[in-house]
Amino acid sequence: SDFLEVFSALVDKSMVLSEDRDGQERYRFMVTLHEYAAKRLSETSETEAIRRRHAEFFVSLVEGSEEQMKGPAQREVAEQLTEEYDNIRSVMNWSLRNEPEKGLRVAGVLGAFWYQHSSHFDETRRWLEELFEKDGLIEPSGPRAAALDSAGLVALAQGDYTSSSSFFDKALTFWRRLDDKRGMARTINHRGNLAYFQGHYERAGASYEE
């Protein structure tokens, strides 16, 4: 196709750089070319359509990793998410300006990932608080409940137990209204972790047994 011919020519001229990362071929623009391409894109009428397709692709990628993050491939998935984090960051910032629901869907999956990556805490809290404000969190939905649960995990990792408890309580309320038993179990378990870190061992044990 025309695209492949142009792309191959850019690689041949070293304007697009090719790298092998763990057996996967990755491509990246030179910084100057990336800035030029972004400027030219902003001058066209296709900018928003392309950014929406970009967002949709990476929302699907993140959602597709959810089950794998709980199994034997979780390390590889975490590495992939780290590799794609600039794209995820772009999607989160885009969603804040355009479609908060997409940001909520991403946030609902990435709670455990964020919990383990302290370098993202402050940025993640800002995203979540802005998403919740823009969305309003009026009616229960799976993405809203999952995003609230993720917010509870991030706050827990930061040692902000008051906010963590509030997020978990709101998530659990939504899960119960949705009659989502899997979601309820997830948040009750996380609430048990919160109680444990606070030194409330009996309460933690009750949550784990609930």
MOWO-V837636 format. One record per backbone hydrogen bond with DSSP energy under -1.0 kcal/mol. CO is the residue of the C=O (numbers start at 1). NH is the residue of the N-H. E is the energy in kcal/mol with one decimal. If there is no record, write none. Layout:
BEGIN
co = [CO;CO]
nh = [NH;NH]
e = [E;E]
END
This chain:
BEGIN
co = [1;2;3;4;5;6;7;8;9;10;10;11;15;17;19;21;24;26;28;30;31;32;33;34;35;36;37;38;41;46;47;48;49;50;51;52;53;54;55;56;57;58;59;60;62;63;65;67;68;71;73;74;75;76;77;78;79;80;82;84;85;86;87;88;89;90;91;92;94;99;99;100;101;102;103;104;106;106;110;111;112;114;117;118;120;121;122;123;124;125;126;127;128;129;130;131;132;141;142;143;144;145;146;147;148;149;150;151;152;153;154;155;156;159;160;161;162;163;164;165;166;167;168;169;170;171;172;173;174;175;180;181;182;183;184;185;186;187;188;189;190;191;192;193;194;195;196;199;200;201;202;203;204;205;206]
nh = [5;6;7;8;9;10;11;12;13;15;16;14;30;28;26;24;21;19;17;34;35;36;37;38;39;40;41;42;44;50;51;52;53;54;55;56;57;58;59;60;61;62;63;64;65;66;69;70;71;74;77;78;79;80;81;82;83;84;85;88;89;90;91;92;93;94;95;96;98;102;103;104;105;106;107;108;109;110;114;115;116;117;120;121;124;125;126;127;128;129;130;131;132;133;134;135;136;145;146;147;148;149;150;151;152;153;154;155;156;157;158;160;159;161;164;165;166;167;168;169;170;171;172;173;174;175;176;177;178;180;184;185;186;187;188;189;190;191;192;193;194;195;196;197;198;200;199;201;204;205;206;207;208;209;210]
e = [-1.9;-2.4;-3.0;-2.7;-1.8;-2.0;-2.1;-2.6;-1.7;-2.5;-1.5;-1.7;-1.6;-2.0;-3.4;-1.6;-3.0;-2.9;-3.1;-2.9;-2.5;-2.0;-3.0;-2.5;-2.0;-2.5;-2.6;-2.0;-1.9;-2.5;-2.4;-2.3;-2.1;-2.4;-2.4;-2.8;-2.3;-2.0;-2.4;-2.1;-2.0;-2.3;-2.7;-2.3;-1.1;-1.1;-1.7;-1.4;-1.4;-1.7;-2.4;-2.6;-2.0;-2.1;-2.7;-2.1;-2.3;-2.0;-1.2;-2.2;-3.0;-1.9;-2.2;-2.6;-2.4;-2.3;-2.9;-1.7;-1.7;-1.4;-1.0;-2.4;-1.9;-1.9;-2.8;-2.3;-1.1;-1.7;-3.1;-2.4;-1.1;-1.5;-1.9;-1.4;-2.9;-2.8;-1.9;-2.4;-2.9;-2.6;-2.3;-2.9;-2.7;-1.9;-2.6;-2.8;-2.4;-2.7;-2.8;-2.3;-2.2;-2.1;-2.3;-2.3;-2.1;-1.8;-2.4;-2.5;-2.2;-2.6;-1.6;-2.6;-1.3;-1.4;-2.3;-2.5;-1.9;-2.7;-2.6;-2.5;-2.1;-2.6;-2.8;-2.1;-2.0;-2.8;-2.5;-2.0;-1.9;-2.5;-2.5;-2.4;-2.0;-2.2;-2.8;-2.1;-1.8;-2.7;-1.8;-1.7;-2.0;-2.2;-2.3;-2.5;-1.6;-2.8;-1.5;-1.3;-2.3;-2.6;-2.2;-2.0;-2.4;-1.7;-1.1]
END
